Amino acid sequence: MNELFYLIILIIISYLIGSTPTSIIVGRITKGIDIREHGSGNAGGTNVFRVLGWKPALFVVVIDVFKGWLPAAIFAPAFYYAQIIPDLGVVQILCGFSAVLGHTYTIFARFKGGKGVGTLGGMLIALFPTAFPFCLAIAIITIILTGYVSLASILASVSLPIFLFILPPFFGVNPAPLSLMVFSLLIPWFITFTHRSNIQRLRSGEENRFEKAMIFRKK
């Protein structure tokens, strides 16, 4: 019974850490605004960059990434033996994804947060340190070529299970545990769901571009 209690507490703490509404706090402090009422309306780093500039955006992104990394990389291993689940990977998934859900549906802002990409990225750094740089490269290339951050997030998430599958035989890295492989297949569905409005704008040609990152854009 105590082991189950520790697991529940661990998940709640992870959710509360993820729920810290970084972009909303930064918007209030720097400009006295609710970032969700400006720009794209999203409480994330990209919208902070559009509305407030690169310095507040960099702070938001770093903290949002940290919110996902901390529960999966530190809390889950530290309290692994105190809870009931015998698979560390599953505990890391539960803690990390609780933080992601906290960011997306923050209890401190009427359950209206960001799309979870930065916090999910922090979680993936903890869970998939070998594959993450490749996924990040996919995202960066997509942004440079298209200017669409939403598309970059979707393609990077789709590439994760692919890299987890091809890296071990071709690069000699250790294969991911089954629990993490299964979870990697679910990530694209979550990212696609949180970006459903962006997908509609992409289809209609109304999605905002991150033009400053488009190296090959026409002058």
Beta strands, then each sheet from edge to edge (+ up, - down):
end
